[in-house]
Amino acid sequence: MEKIDTKLAAFGRLLNIMDDLREKCPWDKAQTMESLRHLTIEEVYELTDAILDGDSDEIRKELGDILLHIVFYSKIGSEKGTFDIESVINNVCEKLIHRHPHIYGEVKVQDASEVARNWEQLKLKEGKKSVLEGVPRSLPSLIKAMRVQDKARSAGFDWEEQEQVLDKVEEELRELRAEIRAGNIERTRAEFGDLMFSMVNLSRFLDVNPDEALERTNLKFIARFQYLEESARNSGKSLQDMTLEEMDVYWNEAKSKGL
């Protein structure tokens, strides 16, 4: 119990500080849910950066920032008389208990995929008309594709084998090539989207997070390109005045250095 007590004390300290800030700090007093929204999104992205970097200290700090935002929204809710931190916590506790009948009830499950299927079925029983309703409209498109496919899979709508998905990727690529050759801009856009969606599908079968994989490639490209820029400057050259072959020399140097 001592360990739980220290956690409760730490959380209580945060709540007390939030009360003080809301009462005494001009900036904190001026904030609304709408003004905090973009800051919350920024904090979540900072957390994902720390996770990709594998920086435990930064992860801890960013989690604290997100927790602060949760407490901030709850404080504003309590001022409006709509909800408070207690109701927020109790609501999520009740939801977790209800959606884990294999822990708090008599339901038996074999693996994590069965848990996910049961989760979506319970949500439908709670009044949702579609398993896709829980996907936020404002999610970035790549992440939205991942979530849509995950939820469809939980309802049993999915490919059976990896080879089927690879065939689909190749089919979409052929269709994209055809529309590019035909010069049909609208159809090219549509087929490009289909190809990306099928690639996300493939990522699931390869157990690769496509958003994380793409971000790692982004960071790799940035590191190599900045090496190229720096090397060109050190040689007294400008990228605009270099041939692609000359650039490739520095690019390959960057690769050889593990960038």
C-alpha positions as a LaTeX table, in Angstrom:
\begin{tabular}{lrrr}
\hline
Residue & $x$ (\AA) & $y$ (\AA) & $z$ (\AA) \\
\hline
Met1 & 0.00 & 0.00 & 0.00 \\
Glu2 & 2.91 & 2.35 & 0.64 \\
Lys3 & 3.82 & 2.44 & $-3.05$ \\
Ile4 & 0.21 & 3.19 & $-4.03$ \\
Asp5 & 0.04 & 5.91 & $-1.38$ \\
Thr6 & 3.09 & 7.68 & $-2.79$ \\
Lys7 & 1.54 & 7.58 & $-6.27$ \\
Leu8 & $-1.71$ & 9.02 & $-4.95$ \\
Ala9 & 0.22 & 11.71 & $-3.11$ \\
Ala10 & 2.09 & 12.65 & $-6.30$ \\
Phe11 & $-1.18$ & 12.84 & $-8.24$ \\
Gly12 & $-2.78$ & 14.90 & $-5.48$ \\
Arg13 & 0.18 & 17.29 & $-5.60$ \\
Leu14 & $-0.39$ & 17.80 & $-9.33$ \\
Leu15 & $-4.10$ & 18.49 & $-8.76$ \\
Asn16 & $-3.26$ & 21.07 & $-6.09$ \\
Ile17 & $-0.73$ & 22.78 & $-8.35$ \\
Met18 & $-3.32$ & 22.90 & $-11.14$ \\
Asp19 & $-5.77$ & 24.57 & $-8.76$ \\
Asp20 & $-3.12$ & 27.17 & $-7.86$ \\
Leu21 & $-2.22$ & 27.86 & $-11.48$ \\
Arg22 & $-5.82$ & 28.22 & $-12.56$ \\
Glu23 & $-6.44$ & 30.69 & $-9.75$ \\
Lys24 & $-3.25$ & 32.74 & $-9.80$ \\
Cys25 & $-1.46$ & 32.48 & $-13.17$ \\
Pro26 & $-2.76$ & 34.88 & $-15.90$ \\
Trp27 & $-1.79$ & 32.51 & $-18.71$ \\
Asp28 & $-3.33$ & 29.41 & $-17.13$ \\
Lys29 & $-6.49$ & 31.34 & $-16.21$ \\
Ala30 & $-6.92$ & 32.40 & $-19.85$ \\
Gln31 & $-6.78$ & 28.90 & $-21.33$ \\
Thr32 & $-9.80$ & 27.06 & $-22.74$ \\
Met33 & $-10.22$ & 23.55 & $-24.11$ \\
Glu34 & $-10.03$ & 25.03 & $-27.59$ \\
Ser35 & $-6.79$ & 26.92 & $-26.90$ \\
Leu36 & $-5.19$ & 23.81 & $-25.37$ \\
Arg37 & $-6.16$ & 21.51 & $-28.22$ \\
His38 & $-3.26$ & 22.25 & $-30.60$ \\
Leu39 & $-0.81$ & 22.21 & $-27.69$ \\
Thr40 & $-2.02$ & 18.74 & $-26.69$ \\
Ile41 & $-1.49$ & 17.46 & $-30.22$ \\
Glu42 & 2.03 & 18.90 & $-30.17$ \\
Glu43 & 2.78 & 17.18 & $-26.85$ \\
Val44 & 1.66 & 13.81 & $-28.22$ \\
Tyr45 & 3.96 & 14.19 & $-31.22$ \\
Glu46 & 6.83 & 15.11 & $-28.90$ \\
Leu47 & 6.15 & 11.89 & $-27.00$ \\
Thr48 & 6.27 & 9.87 & $-30.23$ \\
Asp49 & 9.62 & 11.50 & $-31.09$ \\
Ala50 & 11.01 & 10.45 & $-27.71$ \\
Ile51 & 9.72 & 6.90 & $-28.21$ \\
Leu52 & 11.34 & 6.67 & $-31.66$ \\
Asp53 & 14.60 & 7.97 & $-30.15$ \\
Gly54 & 14.38 & 5.40 & $-27.36$ \\
Asp55 & 15.01 & 8.20 & $-24.86$ \\
Ser56 & 13.48 & 7.05 & $-21.56$ \\
Asp57 & 14.15 & 10.35 & $-19.81$ \\
Glu58 & 12.36 & 12.32 & $-22.53$ \\
Ile59 & 9.49 & 9.80 & $-22.58$ \\
Arg60 & 9.03 & 10.37 & $-18.85$ \\
Lys61 & 9.01 & 14.15 & $-19.32$ \\
Glu62 & 6.56 & 14.07 & $-22.24$ \\
Leu63 & 4.21 & 11.73 & $-20.37$ \\
Gly64 & 4.19 & 14.29 & $-17.58$ \\
Asp65 & 3.26 & 17.03 & $-20.03$ \\
Ile66 & 0.37 & 14.95 & $-21.40$ \\
Leu67 & $-0.81$ & 14.13 & $-17.86$ \\
Leu68 & $-0.78$ & 17.86 & $-17.13$ \\
His69 & $-3.06$ & 18.44 & $-20.12$ \\
Ile70 & $-5.49$ & 15.76 & $-18.91$ \\
Val71 & $-5.63$ & 17.43 & $-15.50$ \\
Phe72 & $-6.00$ & 20.85 & $-17.18$ \\
Tyr73 & $-9.00$ & 19.76 & $-19.28$ \\
Ser74 & $-10.56$ & 18.14 & $-16.22$ \\
Lys75 & $-10.11$ & 21.34 & $-14.20$ \\
Ile76 & $-11.86$ & 23.36 & $-16.90$ \\
Gly77 & $-14.61$ & 20.74 & $-17.02$ \\
Ser78 & $-15.12$ & 21.00 & $-13.27$ \\
Glu79 & $-15.39$ & 24.79 & $-13.54$ \\
Lys80 & $-18.10$ & 24.38 & $-16.16$ \\
Gly81 & $-19.82$ & 21.75 & $-14.04$ \\
Thr82 & $-19.69$ & 19.15 & $-16.84$ \\
Phe83 & $-17.08$ & 16.68 & $-15.51$ \\
Asp84 & $-14.03$ & 16.53 & $-13.26$ \\
Ile85 & $-10.91$ & 14.39 & $-12.84$ \\
Glu86 & $-12.75$ & 11.94 & $-10.59$ \\
Ser87 & $-15.43$ & 11.24 & $-13.20$ \\
Val88 & $-12.78$ & 10.99 & $-15.93$ \\
Ile89 & $-10.86$ & 8.34 & $-13.98$ \\
Asn90 & $-13.96$ & 6.43 & $-12.85$ \\
Asn91 & $-15.32$ & 6.39 & $-16.40$ \\
Val92 & $-12.17$ & 4.82 & $-17.84$ \\
Cys93 & $-12.02$ & 2.33 & $-14.94$ \\
Glu94 & $-15.59$ & 1.19 & $-15.60$ \\
Lys95 & $-14.90$ & 0.92 & $-19.32$ \\
Leu96 & $-11.79$ & $-1.19$ & $-18.77$ \\
Ile97 & $-13.63$ & $-3.53$ & $-16.41$ \\
His98 & $-16.57$ & $-3.88$ & $-18.81$ \\
Arg99 & $-14.34$ & $-4.50$ & $-21.84$ \\
His100 & $-12.14$ & $-7.08$ & $-20.11$ \\
Pro101 & $-14.64$ & $-9.80$ & $-19.18$ \\
His102 & $-11.79$ & $-12.33$ & $-19.47$ \\
Ile103 & $-10.27$ & $-10.63$ & $-16.42$ \\
Tyr104 & $-13.29$ & $-9.40$ & $-14.48$ \\
Gly105 & $-15.84$ & $-11.96$ & $-15.69$ \\
Glu106 & $-16.19$ & $-15.53$ & $-16.88$ \\
Val107 & $-15.16$ & $-15.11$ & $-20.54$ \\
Lys108 & $-12.23$ & $-17.24$ & $-21.77$ \\
Val109 & $-9.84$ & $-16.04$ & $-24.49$ \\
Gln110 & $-6.99$ & $-17.74$ & $-26.34$ \\
Asp111 & $-4.84$ & $-14.80$ & $-27.42$ \\
Ala112 & $-4.57$ & $-11.03$ & $-27.95$ \\
Ser113 & $-6.44$ & $-11.09$ & $-31.27$ \\
Glu114 & $-9.45$ & $-12.65$ & $-29.58$ \\
Val115 & $-9.33$ & $-9.94$ & $-26.92$ \\
Ala116 & $-9.39$ & $-7.31$ & $-29.69$ \\
Arg117 & $-12.39$ & $-8.95$ & $-31.38$ \\
Asn118 & $-14.30$ & $-9.11$ & $-28.10$ \\
Trp119 & $-13.44$ & $-5.45$ & $-27.44$ \\
Glu120 & $-15.03$ & $-4.34$ & $-30.72$ \\
Gln121 & $-18.11$ & $-6.52$ & $-30.18$ \\
Leu122 & $-18.62$ & $-5.02$ & $-26.73$ \\
Lys123 & $-18.40$ & $-1.52$ & $-28.24$ \\
Leu124 & $-21.17$ & $-2.44$ & $-30.67$ \\
Lys125 & $-23.32$ & $-3.65$ & $-27.78$ \\
Glu126 & $-22.73$ & $-0.27$ & $-26.12$ \\
Gly127 & $-24.55$ & 1.42 & $-28.99$ \\
Lys128 & $-21.97$ & 1.98 & $-31.71$ \\
Lys129 & $-23.32$ & 1.19 & $-35.18$ \\
Ser130 & $-19.95$ & 0.45 & $-36.79$ \\
Val131 & $-16.64$ & $-0.89$ & $-35.56$ \\
Leu132 & $-15.06$ & 2.01 & $-37.48$ \\
Glu133 & $-16.79$ & 4.71 & $-35.42$ \\
Gly134 & $-13.93$ & 4.89 & $-32.98$ \\
Val135 & $-11.45$ & 6.13 & $-35.61$ \\
Pro136 & $-11.05$ & 9.92 & $-35.19$ \\
Arg137 & $-11.76$ & 11.94 & $-38.33$ \\
Ser138 & $-8.76$ & 14.19 & $-37.71$ \\
Leu139 & $-6.17$ & 11.39 & $-37.54$ \\
Pro140 & $-3.31$ & 11.71 & $-40.07$ \\
Ser141 & $-4.21$ & 9.61 & $-43.10$ \\
Leu142 & $-1.49$ & 6.99 & $-42.64$ \\
Ile143 & $-2.39$ & 6.35 & $-39.02$ \\
Lys144 & $-6.08$ & 6.37 & $-39.91$ \\
Ala145 & $-5.48$ & 3.64 & $-42.52$ \\
Met146 & $-3.76$ & 1.54 & $-39.85$ \\
Arg147 & $-6.62$ & 1.96 & $-37.39$ \\
Val148 & $-9.35$ & 1.32 & $-39.97$ \\
Gln149 & $-7.65$ & $-1.90$ & $-41.05$ \\
Asp150 & $-7.06$ & $-3.03$ & $-37.48$ \\
Lys151 & $-10.71$ & $-2.53$ & $-36.62$ \\
Ala152 & $-11.90$ & $-4.27$ & $-39.78$ \\
Arg153 & $-9.64$ & $-7.21$ & $-38.91$ \\
Ser154 & $-11.17$ & $-7.41$ & $-35.43$ \\
Ala155 & $-14.54$ & $-7.95$ & $-37.14$ \\
Gly156 & $-13.07$ & $-10.80$ & $-39.22$ \\
Phe157 & $-12.62$ & $-8.81$ & $-42.45$ \\
Asp158 & $-9.03$ & $-9.41$ & $-43.49$ \\
Trp159 & $-6.71$ & $-11.22$ & $-45.86$ \\
Glu160 & $-5.79$ & $-14.77$ & $-44.93$ \\
Glu161 & $-2.17$ & $-14.91$ & $-46.11$ \\
Gln162 & 0.72 & $-12.53$ & $-46.66$ \\
Glu163 & 1.05 & $-13.60$ & $-50.31$ \\
Gln164 & $-2.48$ & $-12.36$ & $-51.00$ \\
Val165 & $-1.51$ & $-8.93$ & $-49.74$ \\
Leu166 & 1.68 & $-8.89$ & $-51.79$ \\
Asp167 & $-0.38$ & $-9.78$ & $-54.87$ \\
Lys168 & $-2.72$ & $-6.91$ & $-54.07$ \\
Val169 & 0.19 & $-4.47$ & $-53.79$ \\
Glu170 & 1.50 & $-5.59$ & $-57.18$ \\
Glu171 & $-2.00$ & $-5.30$ & $-58.68$ \\
Glu172 & $-2.39$ & $-1.74$ & $-57.37$ \\
Leu173 & 1.06 & $-0.81$ & $-58.69$ \\
Arg174 & 0.15 & $-2.09$ & $-62.17$ \\
Glu175 & $-3.09$ & $-0.09$ & $-62.09$ \\
Leu176 & $-1.19$ & 3.02 & $-61.01$ \\
Arg177 & 1.30 & 2.60 & $-63.85$ \\
Ala178 & $-1.57$ & 2.30 & $-66.34$ \\
Glu179 & $-3.23$ & 5.50 & $-65.16$ \\
Ile180 & 0.10 & 7.39 & $-65.20$ \\
Arg181 & 0.65 & 6.30 & $-68.81$ \\
Ala182 & $-2.94$ & 7.33 & $-69.66$ \\
Gly183 & $-2.37$ & 10.75 & $-68.14$ \\
Asn184 & $-5.56$ & 10.55 & $-66.08$ \\
Ile185 & $-4.84$ & 12.78 & $-63.07$ \\
Glu186 & $-7.93$ & 11.88 & $-61.04$ \\
Arg187 & $-7.52$ & 8.16 & $-61.59$ \\
Thr188 & $-3.80$ & 8.41 & $-60.85$ \\
Arg189 & $-4.59$ & 10.05 & $-57.51$ \\
Ala190 & $-7.13$ & 7.33 & $-56.72$ \\
Glu191 & $-4.79$ & 4.49 & $-57.64$ \\
Phe192 & $-1.94$ & 6.07 & $-55.68$ \\
Gly193 & $-4.20$ & 6.09 & $-52.62$ \\
Asp194 & $-5.15$ & 2.46 & $-53.23$ \\
Leu195 & $-1.47$ & 1.50 & $-53.46$ \\
Met196 & $-0.66$ & 3.24 & $-50.17$ \\
Phe197 & $-3.63$ & 1.59 & $-48.47$ \\
Ser198 & $-2.50$ & $-1.83$ & $-49.69$ \\
Met199 & 1.03 & $-1.10$ & $-48.45$ \\
Val200 & $-0.38$ & $-0.37$ & $-44.99$ \\
Asn201 & $-2.20$ & $-3.70$ & $-45.23$ \\
Leu202 & 1.09 & $-5.39$ & $-46.04$ \\
Ser203 & 2.77 & $-3.71$ & $-43.07$ \\
Arg204 & 0.34 & $-5.43$ & $-40.71$ \\
Phe205 & 1.26 & $-8.85$ & $-42.09$ \\
Leu206 & 4.96 & $-8.01$ & $-41.77$ \\
Asp207 & 4.42 & $-6.73$ & $-38.21$ \\
Val208 & 5.86 & $-3.37$ & $-39.23$ \\
Asn209 & 4.38 & $-0.08$ & $-38.08$ \\
Pro210 & 4.23 & 1.91 & $-41.35$ \\
Asp211 & 4.20 & 5.30 & $-39.66$ \\
Glu212 & 7.26 & 4.43 & $-37.60$ \\
Ala213 & 9.02 & 2.88 & $-40.59$ \\
Leu214 & 8.38 & 5.96 & $-42.72$ \\
Glu215 & 9.54 & 8.31 & $-39.97$ \\
Arg216 & 12.77 & 6.35 & $-39.56$ \\
Thr217 & 13.32 & 6.71 & $-43.31$ \\
Asn218 & 12.57 & 10.44 & $-43.05$ \\
Leu219 & 15.21 & 10.81 & $-40.34$ \\
Lys220 & 17.71 & 8.75 & $-42.35$ \\
Phe221 & 17.15 & 10.90 & $-45.44$ \\
Ile222 & 17.51 & 14.11 & $-43.42$ \\
Ala223 & 20.81 & 12.92 & $-41.89$ \\
Arg224 & 22.24 & 11.92 & $-45.28$ \\
Phe225 & 21.07 & 15.08 & $-47.03$ \\
Gln226 & 22.51 & 17.30 & $-44.30$ \\
Tyr227 & 25.81 & 15.41 & $-44.61$ \\
Leu228 & 25.66 & 16.10 & $-48.34$ \\
Glu229 & 25.07 & 19.83 & $-47.70$ \\
Glu230 & 27.88 & 20.05 & $-45.15$ \\
Ser231 & 30.34 & 18.16 & $-47.35$ \\
Ala232 & 29.52 & 20.42 & $-50.29$ \\
Arg233 & 30.10 & 23.55 & $-48.18$ \\
Asn234 & 33.41 & 22.20 & $-46.89$ \\
Ser235 & 34.46 & 21.68 & $-50.51$ \\
Gly236 & 33.47 & 25.23 & $-51.38$ \\
Lys237 & 30.64 & 24.03 & $-53.60$ \\
Ser238 & 26.91 & 24.75 & $-53.85$ \\
Leu239 & 24.40 & 21.96 & $-54.35$ \\
Gln240 & 22.78 & 23.99 & $-57.10$ \\
Asp241 & 26.05 & 23.94 & $-59.04$ \\
Met242 & 26.77 & 20.22 & $-58.56$ \\
Thr243 & 25.80 & 17.39 & $-60.85$ \\
Leu244 & 23.78 & 14.48 & $-59.52$ \\
Glu245 & 26.84 & 12.27 & $-59.95$ \\
Glu246 & 28.87 & 14.60 & $-57.70$ \\
Met247 & 26.13 & 14.58 & $-55.10$ \\
Asp248 & 26.01 & 10.78 & $-55.20$ \\
Val249 & 29.64 & 10.64 & $-54.06$ \\
Tyr250 & 28.81 & 12.43 & $-50.82$ \\
Trp251 & 25.52 & 10.55 & $-50.47$ \\
Asn252 & 27.34 & 7.23 & $-50.65$ \\
Glu253 & 29.88 & 8.53 & $-48.12$ \\
Ala254 & 27.01 & 9.25 & $-45.74$ \\
Lys255 & 25.70 & 5.70 & $-46.23$ \\
Ser256 & 29.14 & 4.24 & $-45.59$ \\
Lys257 & 29.28 & 6.16 & $-42.31$ \\
Gly258 & 26.04 & 4.52 & $-41.20$ \\
Leu259 & 23.85 & 7.59 & $-41.65$ \\
\hline
\end{tabular}
